[in-house]
Amino acid sequence: MKAAIYARVSKEEEVLENQLQGLRQFCAERSYEVYREFAEKITGTGKERRPAFEEMMEDAQKKKFDILVV
């Protein structure tokens, strides 16, 4: 099964890599093939664009992966 990983942090003190490590481990334990990791660090509460999220949604619509792990 192909999995996409999506990780996002919104505060400077949060560490994106910590989240990614846990998601990678989750996939490995279930023998999911990681199709791609989508990750972004967005700070503030404004309506900023989330490019990684937008790319992930495009790939989802094209059925490039089976499941999304967040």
C-alpha positions in Angstrom: 0.0 0.0 0.0 1.4 3.4 -1.0 1.2 6.0 1.8 1.7 9.8 1.6 3.0 11.5 4.8 1.8 15.0 5.7 3.4 16.9 8.6 3.0 20.5 9.6 4.0 22.6 12.5 2.7 26.0 13.3 4.9 27.2 16.1 8.6 28.0 16.1 9.3 25.7 19.0 7.8 22.7 17.3 10.2 20.3 15.5 9.0 19.0 12.2 11.5 16.2 12.1 10.1 14.7 15.3 6.7 14.4 13.7 8.2 12.9 10.5 10.1 10.3 12.4 7.0 9.0 14.1 5.1 8.9 10.8 7.9 7.1 9.1 8.0 4.5 11.9 4.2 4.1 11.7 4.5 3.3 8.0 7.4 1.0 8.4 5.6 -1.0 11.1 2.8 -1.6 8.7 4.9 -2.2 5.6 3.5 0.8 3.8 5.6 2.1 0.9 6.1 5.8 1.5 5.2 7.5 -1.8 6.2 11.0 -0.7 6.5 13.2 2.4 4.7 16.5 2.3 6.0 18.8 5.1 5.8 22.5 5.9 6.5 24.8 8.7 3.8 27.6 8.9 3.9 30.1 11.6 1.2 32.6 12.5 -2.6 32.3 12.3 -3.1 34.1 9.0 -4.5 32.6 5.8 -1.2 31.7 4.4 -0.8 29.4 1.5 0.2 25.8 2.3 2.0 24.7 -0.8 2.8 21.2 0.5 -0.8 20.6 1.4 -1.9 21.9 -2.0 0.6 19.5 -3.8 -0.6 16.6 -1.6 -4.2 17.3 -2.5 -3.4 17.4 -6.2 -1.6 14.0 -5.9 -4.5 12.6 -4.0 -6.9 13.6 -6.7 -4.6 11.9 -9.2 -4.7 8.7 -7.0 -0.9 8.7 -6.7 -1.1 7.1 -3.2 -3.6 4.9 -1.3 -3.6 6.4 2.2 -2.6 9.6 3.9 -0.7 9.4 7.2 -0.8 12.5 9.4 
